[in-house]
Amino acid sequence: MSGLIPERVIAEVRERNDIVSVVSEYVELRRAGKNWKGLCPFHKEKTPSFNVNPEDQFYYCFGCGAGGNVINFVMAIENLSFREALERLAERVGIPVVSERASPQARQQQSERERLLELHKAAQEYFHQNLFGQAGGLARQYLAARGIQSETARQFGLGYAPAEWRGLLGYLERRGFSEAECLAAGLASEGRGSRCYDRFRSRLMFPVCDRRGEPIAFGGRVLDASQPKYLNSPETLIFAKGNNLYRLDLARRGFRDKGFAILVEGYMDVISLYQMGFDNAVAALGTAVTENQARILHRFTKEVVIAFDGDAAGEAAAWRGLEILRKQGLRVRVAELPRGEDPDTFVRTYGGQAFEELLNKAPGLTEFKLGTIIRRADLSTVEGKVAATGRIMEVLAGLDSPVEKNEYLRWSAARLKISEDVLAAELEAYEAKAGIESSSRHRISTKSNNRGDGKGRGGSRTAPEVQRQWSGAIQGLSDIESNLLRLLLHNRQLIHRVKGVLSPEDFRHPVAQRAMECLFTCYEAGHLENGAAIFDYVEDLSVQQFFASLLTSRSSLPPAKACMQYVRRLQIMHLKDDLKVLEDQIGRVEQRPLDARLVSQLSNLLIKYRQVREEISRGFQLQRG
């Protein structure tokens, strides 16, 4: 599970990140006896069933079965891999994470990345101090005119680059950074005679942060009519425009709470929406949505509402982004802003309630495409209708659902003022020519409200749904298997003894088998210093939930001396199952006289099994006596 990261580093990261402190950054917790309690972030609930155990450093939800240690929590809440979550937590407490077998080149690159991050952090401090200092008066006036409050500006880390040629450079040099490093970071430019000067001057500064909230680049906006209006950092070792979304670090929680993401074009759009209560907005750092940005969004949400500027360029950008987002499995809708408006100007002019209504009625992917085609067409002429019909056929033919295809055919016919039958005939001809099996020949006459356009809001699964799934995963698990594993988990010193007489295959239930494998592996690695450590070796969600339920079990723990009794019970239970199979085989074979030899062999085997069972039973009775 840990790859090349030393076990001692994993243990140290887990030990130094108190789970109550980490979980409290995402969930409002209240003390409940020795534990802490809150609403589960992994399913919808009104009564808190999410528990955090500070003593054993693990969490468990009695509603949905989610559970694990602090690393598992960050993995689940942030949709990260084990290594990503480990690195996030390591950085949180200042522990360096470097692989044991990392190449010199990899170590050098890691060192350069860390240096660039330190450099950008220092630059942000410089810009931020200027915004709220004597030099930032004009920038503060500009923000006030745009309706941005001082608290919001601080929360977004906004800054100001004064009209100085070497103001930032001088500040960074005093902090120990070189001109070469500032050039590599894109914070300085090189002029005649190899003289360096500040890249950003006389600009309102927007820090672009990574998913952890660390600045990795900047965008600068002029405060007058000069050009270019926006100046952005170039791509560096820590920043690639197409791999980042503006203020994703602030919006992830909003994605979970509201069930969808709002994708906008500009920095000010995100900031104004956030100030109005729309904390689930991010910007694409350019009008072109990239596949990497779509993948990032898909990790945190299942639905995206595009709210690009209400002009031709914004509409074209939304059209391009639709397919990229859809191909990543996202439900996509488009908030259609009035022409000439962007999200920033819209909420300042009409208010948050009006924007909420815009989001609620935002059409889905297909309706937006068809609506755009029809809006752009000249329907007053035959040529215009024919051209629009051709493009509409292309959209309809690409739909998989016959019901959806039929409904949008009707929708288009009404707006084109063309007979449905005529449009259906056009679609049949188009599909036949394209080699697509036509579904319009079997049109559904009853109107349907389910257009499959993605208007439904995505949300977390309810507790009963998750609980049913979890219950199904452990159905058939015996109390003997469950109690033995619980005893071993709480008394790690017993594992060595049991390991000599049992193997994971001795457990009947697949979840119990995989749990025993994890337990043995963790024990052999010397990593089982406490119960929460086991989660570092669990990749199967059912096993993770199983271990969490064992650690949280409210029933009294059997004494350590009962361990071998459970082992014997398990062996007896398995022998009984084997004996039943043998008896069934003998019964079937006895019906065929030619197989007398096989009957004899099976009978002898049956006698031996019974003897073993009796010996184990006698030993078990003696132990109990």
C-alpha angles and dihedrals in degrees: 000000000000097000110198096343110114116251090232090059092051091049092047093049091050094046096048095048106073106214094219090055093048096044090047088065088067107022130045103236131194127192115257109181109299092344137059125241138199146142111299112252091205100062138018115266139151098202116058113250098154112107131190118198110206094185097057094024101232138112132222135179116213088198104056104009096243112153147145143113129299093280092052090049093055090044091054100040095045099032092237134150119249092260094047091051091046092051091048092053092042091055089048091063098030100254115147113228113203124155117248092233099037114143121244088249091054091048090049092050091049089052091051091049092052090049091051091050091052090048094052091046090054091047091052090052089053094049093043093051090051093051092057095035134076094283095056101064095109092046092050090051089052092051091048090052088052090051096249112147123221092244091054092049090053093047091054092044093237118180146175131241107208124219094267127123096216105014096117094036092054091049093050093045089055087053090056101262123132130227089246090057091048090051091049090050092052092241094113135043130210120235136178116326090019090284113157126220137172114286093208119054131161092002139127104241127222115190114218108214135197123236090280093056094253115140112248101162143000141230119204127200125196118234095217136039096283122123143281091040091201127028118190136192116263119243114280140172090284101033133061114165095215092052098055140064122206111258097351085147090066097038102051093085090048089054089058096043097046099031097233145054128241112218116202137169109237145045093241091051090059094044096047092047091048091052089052092054099266096124093163098075127115133172126230095224089237136015094270114083110213130213090244091054089050090051091051091051091048090057091060106030143011099217133054129188112201113214104179125161117294096243136090093271092050092048092050091048091050090050092053093046094050097072094041091055094042093052089058090058097257124143105235132202131171125223103213108216121199113265111276094022131107126189091265096053092038097057092042091051103036104019137236096291091059091050090049089055089049090055093047094054096039107135122235128248099279097041091050092050094049092043092052092050092050094045091052095046126092098232092177090079132058090231091054093051092047092050092048091047091054092055092044090054089056091054096044094047089056093060116102100198115080090205092052091046092050094048094049091046088058091044092053094044091055093052095043089045090231127136114265090228091054092049090046090053090050090051092049090051092047093049092046091052091047092047093244119145103246120234094178090082087070098046118174111235097198114087115242129206091200102088096161090230096139096250093134113097116242116234145170119282116261121250095251091053094051092040092053090051091048093045090052091054093058099034110135095024108145123228089235092060093042095048094046092052092046090052092050092047092054095038106042092174088071094061094080091055095048093043089067095059106027136051129191089257089064088072114085100205115076093221090052090048093053091044091054091049090054091047093052093044093050091047093049090051090056088237100120099097090137139004095262091060091073091073091068087071098045120098098158112087093211091054091046091053090045093054091046090052091049092051091047097043110135095204116101116271115245116242118267091247089065091067097093090042088061089047090054092046089052091050092048091048090053092046090053090053091048092048091052090052091048093049091050091050091049091049091053094045093047088063088065109063093196090068096063091125092055090047089055092050093049092046092053090049090050091053091052092050091051091050091051091048092051092049092051091045092051091049090048092051091049091051091051091047 
